Amino acid sequence: MGRRRARIVAIDGLDCPARLHYESGCLLREDSHNKGDFPSINSNEYIGVSTGNWGCGAFGGNPEIKSMIQWIAASQALRPFVNYYTFEDASLERLE
């Protein structure tokens, strides 16, 4: 039907203002959602992840840390690529 195969994932940001997003409690909390089995990926599928600065607006998260958490999660899920939308954040210029 000409449609792309897509999966939608919802991510909830954690309100960790100021330096709290560097604390192990905030970092480990975000990693806790990545536990368990990941669905198998058919070798014929080439489905990556498109994402951005979740948790960095009203929640005050650090975009550099959040981008790395998402990159690690995509790697753990065996996704072949990550399209990360930086929204022109200067701290993420070298992300590619």
Secondary structure, 3 states (H helix, E strand, C coil): CCCCCCCCCCCCCCCCCHHHHHCHHHHHHHHHCCCCCCCCCCCCCCCCEEEECCCCCCCCCCHHHHHHHHHHHHHHCCCCCEEEECCCCHHHCCCC
